[in-house]
Amino acid sequence: MIRVPAPAKLNLFLHIVGRRNDGYHELQTIFQLIDLCDWLTFTPQLHQNIQICGLNDVQQTENLIYKAAKVLQPYATQYCGLDIQIEKNIPMGAGLGGGSSNAATTLIVLNQLWKCQLNSQQLANLGVTLGADVPIFIHGKNAWAEGIGEQITFIDLPQKQFIVLKPDCFISTQLLFSQKTLTRDAKPSKFCAYQQKSSDFGNNFEPLARQLYPKVDEAMLYLSQFGQAKLTGTGACVFVEVDKTMNVDTIVKHSPCKTYVVNSLQTSPLIDFSL
């Protein structure tokens, strides 16, 4: 039995800087790993099947854990069946990367368990076929990302604490991308510019999310009383950086929705995983 974490992330900003001929969007973002984690337990079995428990709202064949296992299976030299149990702490549809992180953790663990002998870049190349956020969790380091999110430059970020609100709604990424008013031509920037004035960097999806989902707007208005509230990714969660002037307990107590207080991570807890 192997029990391992799958950490979440925040997008400290998210800009769309262009559109490719294949319909995908070029973006720039910063991935910040945080200590909110799902936990996955892998139990090898004598049977040949892959069975997943703990996520009943998603059909097994659509589960990114299952998809990650199947995409890695052709590389296995010592394949075995598995029972995989998930303890879900990262909310779904939140923009926190829970599904992508689950997939990355699965690839990392099964690469060793099945003796696939792939390196981290090879795993990341497989991971990006499952989702653009998967490679960041494979590499397990905070990063400046471009392209569709797969072009990664590792960066050092200061230790911080965040208050994260999860409004009671599920955002459709497809709906956000389909809006004609979505800003798709933000000016490309550099990490050094972010370091100099991070307040100039927001999320191009935020105005649309607030317009289309009133509960997101409510959460943004609430957090904006205390600091610069931001939307993470294309999900429902909004967050604010904690500073010494804030009474965190009071902010959490009066929050209009589910609230998490999280700490930044310098590296993923899986960075040195070894069986």
Buried (B, 14 or more C-beta within 10 A) or exposed (E): EBEBBBBBBBBBBBBBBEEEEEEBBBBBBBBBBBBBBBBBBBBEEEEEEBBBEBBEEBEBEEBBBBBBBEBBEEBBEEBBEBBBBBBBBBBBBBBBBBBBBBBBBBBBBBBBBBEBEBEBEBBBBBBBEBBBBBBBBBBBBBBBBBBBBBBBEEBEBEEBBBBBBBBEBEBEEEEBBEBEEBBBEBEEBEEEEBEEEBEEBBBBBBBBBBEBBEBBBBBBEBBEEBBEBBBBBBBBBBBBBBEEEBEEEEBEEEBBBBBBBBEBBEBBBBBEBEE
